[in-house]
């Protein structure tokens, strides 16, 4: 009896202690769910701003804000992140919309938005789609250190719940995003229509809470919770709110009491029966409870680890187009959570690029497509999204050949472009055989899709901004960017060759611009055959600049002679100025000296009566 009394007394104390911990964890979970939702919203806004800043940099290089090629690119940025479409606000307060169409309006002010810089607006009306509520995400377009336009992405408020809200508490919680000062709701998953929080009237508050506490906390940007009775379901709602680092926005969750304390109530109910059982049943149940709690704790910890790993993979891969080392960091996150022995990432750009992880080491290689297990391509081309198996026979059938390691488990997810075409896959070998790991791999598929599409888009935009499309060499933008790098590239000497194509103007006037273009392409082709294309630039209509590194002056002079002779055989002529220095003090001076020598040669060319411009014109 003494033993029974001691066990029951100790159990009673333990029950009270466990119940208290469960209640505290319930409040902590409500706080954490709200924090996670706030971080998710902030991450989406930051991701969109990064995309907009890249696009604004591309727009700044355009000659015209209504250029059709530019808008073909901009129009492709639809339904990316939170943004449904892109528009430009010009200094005269006109709007450039899809396909470069100019629209006159009087509701937006360029001066007002430009003064705010990069920012996101509160609720506004869309004057294109029947006044629907929207947000506008602005970034400035800067040319010559001046804001010449404001690029903004249109965020349709109606689409925000499906993008931003990740069903906290398995969909049994309601989420709110609002303007703190006005109470205007931006997102409301509880009510069918958006409205104003203050217009909804006061609620019956639980003991210890009052309406003014709620209103003051929201307006002043505090983090707190209140408890009130829902007019819809007649139950107590636990309402937690906190400020966002975006305008004066607030994020909040409301959860019914039975959902908030679901685990706590379950523990109380089970332990109340537990105290009435016989000693043996008590001991068995106690052992079961310990086992159950440990299992749930491990599962919850794994779930949290997977959420953090998913966020980290997305964060690393978002900027992988600028820093390829981020792919390495992302693969390490995948390896850490999956406990895999090997990981292979195949990403197809101009050819097949492979990242391989094995025993905490990352290697990088380039392989052609036929060196990758061809059976994987066949499998995914049939429309399959992933292959995750813990069956050796099924795995061996797919791979079709022996792997260096005995493959016990295998997870492969496909990577696709925006047209849903296969562009690679992520293969995880000998991962932990748990279904949650399989879910984790499926979740990160979208991050790797985003990574591939970002890299492809970045390369296209970069090529448009730096290549001369006619001659296939770098343009003036790349020339001005690279100019400051050359003093650090040479060891013994650096030469600048300044070339001007003779007779281009006359050829255009007499035979048409197509003939002039053919001459420029021929000159560019001959330059690339005699000099390195990496250091060749077309800086004007008929002007080219070439830098030659660590090459004797007489060798360069001979190459120039060969270039002239080859072009002369085609009936083309060029004027060339070359400046060769062993110690470059000023790059601008090096270029000017070469240009000056070119003009001397060009003057001599036209002083020849056979090349007189006036004679050619007559």
Secondary structure, 3 states (H helix, E strand, C coil): CHHHHHHHHHHHHHHHHHHHHHHHHHHHHHHHHHHHHHHHHHHHHHHHHHHHHHHHHHHHCCCCCCCHHHHHHHHCCCCECCECEEEEEECCCCEECHHHCEECCCCCCHHHHHHHCCEECCCEECCCCCCCEEEEEEEEEEECCEEEEEEEEEEEHHHHHHHHCCCHHHHCEEEEEEECCCCEEEEECCCCCCCECHHHCCCCECCCCCHHHHHHHHHCCCCEEEEEECCCCCCEEEEEEEECCCCCEEEEEEEEHHHHCHHHHHHHHHHHHHCCCCHHHHHHHHHHHHHHHHHHHHHHHHHHHHHHHHHHHHHHHHCCCCCCHHHHHHHHHHHHHHCCCEEEEEEECCCEEEEEEECCEEEEEEECHHHCCHHHHHHHHCCCCEEEECCHHHHHHHHCCCCCCCCCCEEEEEEECCCCCEEEEEEEECCCCCHHHHHHHHHHHHHHHHHHHHHHHHHHHHHHHHECCCCCCECHHHHHHHHHHHHHCCCCCEEEEEEEEECHHHHHHHHCHHHHHHHHHHHHHHHHHHCCHHHEEECCCCEEEEEEECCCHHHHHHHHHHHHHHHHHCCCEEEEEEEEECCCCCHHHHHHHHHHHHHHHHHHHHHCHHHCHHHHHC
